[in-house]
Every structure is written in C-alpha cells, then in structure tokens.
C-alpha cells in the first residue's frame, strides 16, 4: 500500500518569478496603500511565498503627491529624526514633507511595514516611487493593479 506524499516546495532565489506592478496612489489613504504595497513586496500574494526569500514583485507607485491622510494628520502627525549631534532632534509634519519631497512619506510608511533586517533592505530596493505619472520603467511592462483587488 502506497501513501500519497505531498512535499512542501520552498522558493529560492533561482526559482522565484518576479514581475512588475504599477499602482496609482491618487486619492488613496496612506496607511492602506503602504500596507498593500508591503504585502506585494513581501510576496504574500503568491502561492510560493517563503518567509526568508524575496518572492515579491517590483512595485512602481505613481502620483505620490496625491495620497491622502485622514483626520488632522496633515497638521498634527510628527515625523522625528535625529542628526546624530547633541540637540539634533528634528521634527516635521506631513505638510512640510509634502512640500519638500512628497515621495518620502510613502517610502517611510512602506519601510515601516517591512522587516528590519537584510531581507527588508532588499525589499526596500524593489519599490520605485514617483511624484507624477511619468516613470522610466515602461520597458518592464508593468501590469496595473487596483488596490481594492488586494486582500
């Protein structure tokens, strides 16, 4: 009598099929956008997800300056950083960051939802954020996806 055996297939760097995805951030809420982008970058939407391997797709985000923050977060939320010098703590609100570099708010939100290790560093290199609708990745033929189709 033979028993049916199912083998667990673990993805590796050589067996992963990485694609390109484009997401339009216009009128999207920042946190929901960031969590779904992190989900795709991590590869959790694929059947061969392996926690220790970069199985996710490359993500292009356009219209980063048109992302929305709910409530009073535009004025009340604070981003804190430190220069490394004594008394070097610096504060910024989303309103200030949108004026200087609108892509950085999305980059920080997505980065905060990825692992803080070597794998997370590799995943951060797979996201490309642009303020307008133009991007230099047309040769990769990215497929456009709507965020409401992702769990």
N, C-alpha and C positions, 0 to 999 in steps of 0.2 A: 504494500500500500504506500503510495507516494503522497506526501503532504505538499500542499501548494505553499511556496515560499515567496514572499514579497521582500525585495531588497530596497532599502532606503537609499535613494540616489542623492548624493551630496554634490552640489555645484562646486566647481573650481574655477580659477581664473581663466583657464583654457576653454571650458565648456559653456561659459556664460554668453548669452546673446544680448548685447547692449544696443538699445535703439535710441532714437532722439525724439523728444516730446516738446511741443511748444504750448505754453499756457499764457492766455491773455489775462493780466491782472486788473483790467479795468473794472471798477465797481465791485471788486472782491474785498472781503473783510480780511485784514492782515493775518490774524491768527489761524483762520480756517484755510487760507491759501498756504501758509507756511507748513501747517501740519500735513496737508495733502501732498505738497511738494516733497517734504521729508519722507513720506510714505513711498512715493515713487522713486526717490533717490536711493532709498534703502533696498528697494526691490521687493517689498512686501506684497505688491500686487501681482507677483509672478508665482507660478506653481513650483518653481525650483528655488524658492527663497532659502538661503542658507545664512544663518546669523553672522558668521565670521568672514563672509565673502562679499565683495562689491557686486551684487547681482542687479542693481538698479539701472535705470535708463539715465541718459544725459537730459537735463531739463533746461529749456530756454524760457525765460519769463520776459514778456514784453509789456509795455505800458506800466512800468513800476511806479511812476509818479501819480497814477490814478487809483492806487489802492486806498481803501477806506479804513478808518479807525472808528469804532463805535463809541458812543458816550462822549465824555470830556477828555478822552485820552490824548487828543491832539495837543491840548494845553497842559494837562496835569501829569501825564506819564513822563518819567525821567529815565534817561539812559546815563549811567555812571561809568566813567573810565578814569584811569589814573595814569599820569605821565611817567611815574617812576621816581619823581623828585619829591622831596618833602613839601607838603602842602599842594601837591599836584593833582588833587581830585577835581575832575571836571564834570559838569552836568549839562545835559542837552535835552530839549523836548523834541517830539516828532516834528513840530512846526519848523524848528531850526534845521533839523536834519533833512527835511524835505526840500528846504531852500538850498542847502549846500550840496547834498548828494542823495537823491531820492532812492537810489538802488540799495543804499546801505541799510535801510530799515528792514527791507525784505531779507537781505543777506544775514543780518543779525537774528531775525526771527527764525529763519530756516536753520541756521547754525546752532541755535539753542535747542533744537529738536533732534539733532543728530548725536551720535555717540561722541564722547570726548576722549578719543584715542586715535591710533593710526588709521583705523578704518574710517572714522569720522573725518579725518583730514583728507583722505582720498575721496570721500563722498562730496565734500565741500568743493572739490575741484570739478565736479560734474554739473554744477549749476551755473548758468550764464544769465545775468540779469541786465536788462536794458531799459532805459527811461522811455524811449519812443517805440514805434512799431518796427523800426529798421533793425536788422540783425545780420551778421555776416555768416550765418550757418545755413544758408539755403542749399548748399551743396550736399548737406547731410540728409536732406529731405525729411525734416521733422514732421511728425503727424500731430495735428492739433487735437487737443482733448479739452472737454469741458469739465470743470471741477465737480459739478453735481453728478457726474457719472462715476466718480471715485468714492469708495466707501468712506 
